[in-house]
Amino acid sequence: MKKSIFISLVFIAYISFAYYGSTKLIFPKKHIRDEDIIKKLIKNTIQLNDQVDDLNDRVEELENKILDLEDNNTQPNIPNYKYDDNSDRIDDLEYENENIKNQIDDIKEEKE
């Protein structure tokens, strides 16, 4: 009885090792060569450099747009803050309106 169990275990071990060995011989691991890795790295580097160049061009375009907008800004009395409610905006507009009326009155007086 013990002898048959031992023989069956040895037989199973033999078959397992034979199968394992045959799979390693039939399906060996792929060997990645250094040249392939270097080619992929060079290709990726070229792609990244192209992307960086595109981004630099885009940044330059945006900087030019900002400069154009700053040059074209012809509204001098625009506050640099956002209004929390309309009352502040109304007050500012009334103040500007009074200033414009005063300027018109001054011009009329000068003409007379």
C-alpha positions as CSV (number, residue, x, y, z in Angstrom):
1,M,0.0,0.0,0.0
2,K,2.7,2.5,1.0
3,K,4.7,1.4,-2.0
4,S,1.9,2.1,-4.4
5,I,1.3,5.5,-2.9
6,F,5.0,6.3,-3.2
7,I,5.1,5.1,-6.8
8,S,2.1,7.2,-7.7
9,L,3.6,10.3,-6.1
10,V,6.9,9.8,-8.0
11,F,4.9,9.2,-11.2
12,I,2.9,12.4,-10.7
13,A,6.1,14.3,-9.9
14,Y,7.8,12.9,-13.0
15,I,4.8,14.0,-15.2
16,S,4.7,17.4,-13.6
17,F,8.4,18.1,-14.2
18,A,8.2,16.7,-17.7
19,Y,5.2,19.0,-18.5
20,Y,7.0,22.0,-17.0
21,G,10.2,21.3,-18.9
22,S,8.4,20.8,-22.2
23,T,6.4,24.1,-21.8
24,K,9.6,25.9,-21.2
25,L,11.2,24.4,-24.3
26,I,8.2,24.8,-26.5
27,F,7.2,28.3,-25.2
28,P,10.3,30.1,-24.1
29,K,10.1,33.6,-22.7
30,K,10.6,36.4,-25.1
31,H,14.0,38.0,-24.7
32,I,13.8,41.8,-25.0
33,R,16.9,43.0,-26.7
34,D,18.6,46.2,-25.7
35,E,18.3,47.6,-29.2
36,D,14.5,47.3,-29.1
37,I,14.4,49.2,-25.8
38,I,16.7,51.9,-27.2
39,K,14.6,52.2,-30.3
40,K,11.4,52.6,-28.3
41,L,13.1,55.1,-26.0
42,I,14.2,57.2,-29.0
43,K,10.8,57.0,-30.6
44,N,9.1,58.1,-27.3
45,T,11.7,60.9,-26.8
46,I,11.0,62.3,-30.3
47,Q,7.2,62.2,-29.7
48,L,7.7,64.0,-26.4
49,N,9.9,66.6,-28.0
50,D,7.2,67.2,-30.6
51,Q,4.6,67.6,-27.9
52,V,6.8,70.0,-26.0
53,D,7.3,72.1,-29.2
54,D,3.5,72.1,-29.8
55,L,2.9,73.2,-26.2
56,N,5.5,76.0,-26.5
57,D,3.9,77.2,-29.7
58,R,0.5,77.3,-27.9
59,V,1.9,79.2,-25.0
60,E,3.4,81.7,-27.3
61,E,0.1,82.2,-29.1
62,L,-1.7,82.7,-25.8
63,E,0.9,85.2,-24.7
64,N,0.4,87.1,-27.9
65,K,-3.4,87.1,-27.4
66,I,-2.9,88.4,-23.9
67,L,-0.7,91.2,-25.2
68,D,-3.2,92.0,-27.9
69,L,-6.0,92.1,-25.3
70,E,-4.0,94.4,-23.1
71,D,-3.3,96.7,-26.0
72,N,-6.9,96.8,-27.1
73,N,-8.3,97.5,-23.6
74,T,-9.8,100.9,-24.1
75,Q,-12.1,101.0,-21.0
76,P,-10.1,102.7,-18.3
77,N,-12.5,102.9,-15.4
78,I,-13.4,99.2,-15.1
79,P,-13.0,98.0,-11.5
80,N,-10.8,95.0,-11.0
81,Y,-13.1,93.3,-8.5
82,K,-16.3,91.4,-9.0
83,Y,-19.5,92.8,-7.6
84,D,-21.1,91.0,-4.8
85,D,-24.4,92.6,-5.5
86,N,-25.8,95.2,-7.9
87,S,-25.8,98.0,-5.4
88,D,-22.0,98.5,-5.7
89,R,-22.2,98.4,-9.4
90,I,-25.1,100.9,-9.5
91,D,-23.1,103.3,-7.2
92,D,-20.1,103.1,-9.5
93,L,-22.2,103.7,-12.6
94,E,-23.9,106.7,-11.0
95,Y,-20.5,108.1,-10.0
96,E,-19.3,107.7,-13.6
97,N,-22.5,109.2,-14.9
98,E,-22.0,112.3,-12.7
99,N,-18.4,112.6,-13.9
100,I,-19.5,112.5,-17.5
101,K,-22.2,115.1,-16.8
102,N,-19.7,117.4,-15.2
103,Q,-17.3,117.0,-18.1
104,I,-20.1,117.9,-20.5
105,D,-21.0,120.9,-18.4
106,D,-17.4,122.0,-18.4
107,I,-17.2,121.7,-22.2
108,K,-20.4,123.7,-22.6
109,E,-19.0,126.4,-20.4
110,E,-15.8,126.6,-22.3
111,K,-17.7,126.9,-25.6
112,E,-19.7,129.8,-24.2
